[in-house]
């Protein structure tokens, strides 16, 4: 009986000591300048510049979204064949442009010769109002030059060290390391970016999100010491509800800025804000601004 007690109690005691030490040494994340500068109000983040309203990931979309009154621009980056970060979501060109094939198989000049407004339609393909209007795939450098003061969410879409390195280099050169939050589903890309730009805010990678969900589920979320500053999550993944009041509360307690994607309907926006979400990443930023009682300034937008 004594031997059995030692067998059971000793490991439990060691676990309790380890958890106690983790509790004493855990530290919340520090809020980054890009987010603290925006204050405590719920943020409206234009997903791909507001892809429900105009051609996604284009200078045109970003300009319109800022004129609308959004707080941040969200965008996706790939690497061209000649090593230039370009702003496009898909690995291939067919969905959003009149081009074909992988983005990575074309150099910057070839990509920018394409029509990035070619496929956009608000009426299911009956009309294409942005065709032949000179809408191009922008380089990341162009975005930084055109919108130097705009806060940005930047997603690295490929697990390529060269992309992470080039993005870090361009942020440093433009003096905008404090104007962005960088994220990726590719842990290797995030790891490389953090090595190159340790002072730039990042969001949780996929494994970090899974860890937080698991720790919160077993009641140990307070032990987390995040190495990132933002938590970007969907409301639900398959049958699993990710955004729960408990998870959001734990994330905020650990110093994380909780941003929900991609939230397009006002009832869902309202529900998630009531749960404690701090930002809505949406294809329809006009709806989020309206819900928050903020002027969209949409009447001032020109169709030119």
Residue pairs with C-beta under 8 A, 6 or more apart in sequence:
19 220
19 223
22 223
23 222
23 223
25 225
26 222
26 223
26 224
26 225
27 225
28 225
28 226
28 253
28 254
28 255
28 256
29 226
29 227
29 228
29 229
29 254
29 255
29 256
30 229
30 255
31 229
31 255
31 257
32 178
32 181
32 201
32 229
33 178
33 201
34 151
34 178
34 179
34 180
34 181
34 201
35 151
35 181
35 201
35 229
35 230
35 257
37 151
38 71
38 72
38 151
41 292
42 273
42 277
42 278
42 279
42 280
42 292
43 71
43 72
43 259
43 278
43 279
43 280
44 69
44 70
44 71
44 72
44 279
44 280
44 282
44 285
44 288
44 289
44 292
44 294
45 70
45 71
45 72
45 73
45 74
45 153
45 259
45 279
45 280
45 281
45 282
45 285
46 61
46 62
46 65
46 68
46 70
46 72
46 73
46 74
46 282
46 285
47 74
47 261
47 262
47 281
47 282
47 283
47 285
48 56
48 57
48 61
48 74
48 75
48 76
48 89
48 283
49 56
49 57
49 58
49 60
49 61
49 62
49 64
49 65
49 73
49 74
49 75
50 56
50 61
50 64
50 65
50 68
50 70
50 282
50 283
50 284
50 285
50 286
51 57
51 61
51 283
52 264
52 282
52 283
52 284
53 61
53 64
53 65
53 283
53 284
53 285
53 286
54 60
54 61
54 64
54 120
54 130
55 61
55 96
55 116
55 117
55 120
55 130
55 135
56 89
56 96
56 120
57 75
57 76
57 87
57 88
57 89
57 96
57 116
57 137
57 138
58 87
58 116
58 117
58 135
58 136
58 137
58 138
59 136
59 138
59 142
59 143
59 146
60 117
60 130
60 133
60 135
62 73
62 75
62 143
62 146
62 147
62 150
63 146
63 147
64 301
65 73
65 285
66 73
66 147
66 150
67 297
67 300
67 301
68 285
68 286
68 289
68 296
68 297
68 298
68 301
69 289
69 294
69 295
69 296
69 297
70 285
70 289
71 151
71 279
72 150
72 151
72 152
72 153
72 279
73 147
73 150
73 151
73 152
73 153
74 152
74 153
74 155
74 281
75 87
75 143
75 152
75 153
75 154
75 155
76 87
76 88
76 89
76 155
76 157
77 85
77 86
77 87
77 140
77 154
77 155
77 156
77 157
77 163
77 167
78 85
78 86
78 88
78 91
78 103
78 104
78 157
78 158
78 163
79 85
79 86
79 103
79 104
79 158
79 160
79 162
79 163
79 166
80 86
80 103
80 104
80 106
80 107
80 108
80 111
81 104
81 105
81 106
81 107
81 110
82 107
82 108
83 162
83 166
84 107
84 108
84 139
84 140
84 141
84 166
85 139
85 140
85 141
85 163
85 166
85 167
85 170
86 103
86 108
86 111
86 137
86 138
86 139
86 140
87 137
87 138
87 139
87 140
87 143
88 96
88 103
88 111
88 116
88 137
89 96
89 157
90 96
90 103
91 102
91 103
91 104
91 157
91 158
92 100
92 101
92 102
92 103
93 99
93 100
93 101
93 102
93 103
93 106
93 111
93 114
94 100
95 119
96 116
96 118
96 119
96 120
97 114
97 115
97 116
97 118
97 119
97 137
98 114
98 115
98 118
98 119
99 106
99 111
99 114
103 111
104 158
108 139
111 137
112 136
112 137
112 138
112 139
114 136
114 137
115 131
115 132
115 135
115 136
116 135
116 136
116 137
117 128
117 130
117 131
117 133
117 135
118 128
118 130
118 131
119 128
120 128
120 129
120 130
121 127
121 128
121 129
122 129
138 146
140 154
140 167
140 170
141 170
141 174
143 152
144 170
144 171
144 174
144 176
145 174
148 174
148 175
148 176
148 179
149 179
150 179
151 179
151 180
151 181
152 176
152 179
152 180
152 181
153 180
153 181
153 183
153 203
153 232
153 259
153 281
154 167
154 180
154 181
154 182
154 183
155 182
155 183
155 184
155 185
156 163
156 164
156 167
156 182
156 183
156 184
156 186
156 189
156 190
156 193
157 184
158 186
158 189
159 184
159 186
159 188
159 189
160 189
161 188
161 189
161 192
163 189
164 189
164 190
164 192
164 193
164 196
165 192
165 193
165 196
167 182
167 193
168 193
168 196
168 197
168 200
169 196
171 177
171 180
171 197
171 200
172 197
177 197
177 199
177 200
178 200
180 200
180 201
181 201
181 202
181 203
181 229
181 230
182 190
182 193
182 197
182 200
182 201
182 202
182 203
183 190
183 202
183 203
183 204
183 205
183 230
183 232
184 190
184 193
184 205
185 205
185 206
186 205
187 205
187 206
187 207
190 202
190 205
193 200
193 202
194 200
194 202
194 227
201 228
201 229
201 230
202 228
202 229
202 230
203 228
203 229
203 230
203 231
203 232
203 259
204 212
204 226
204 228
204 230
204 231
204 232
204 256
205 228
208 226
208 227
208 228
209 231
209 233
209 242
211 224
212 221
212 224
212 231
212 247
212 250
212 251
213 242
213 247
215 221
215 223
215 224
215 250
216 246
216 247
216 250
221 247
221 250
221 251
221 253
221 254
222 250
222 253
222 254
224 250
224 254
225 254
226 254
226 255
226 256
228 256
229 255
229 256
229 257
230 256
230 257
230 258
230 259
231 251
231 256
231 257
231 258
231 259
232 259
232 260
232 261
232 281
233 242
233 243
233 258
233 259
233 260
233 261
234 242
234 243
234 260
234 261
234 262
235 241
235 242
235 243
235 260
235 263
235 268
235 272
236 242
236 243
243 260
243 272
243 275
243 277
244 275
245 275
245 276
248 258
248 275
248 276
248 277
249 276
251 258
252 258
252 276
252 278
257 278
257 279
258 276
258 277
258 278
258 279
259 277
259 278
259 279
259 280
259 281
260 272
260 277
260 279
260 280
260 281
261 281
261 282
262 281
262 282
262 283
263 269
263 272
263 280
263 281
263 282
263 288
264 282
264 283
264 284
264 287
265 287
266 287
266 288
266 290
266 291
269 280
269 282
269 287
269 288
269 291
270 291
272 280
273 280
280 288
282 288
286 296
286 298
289 295
289 296
290 296
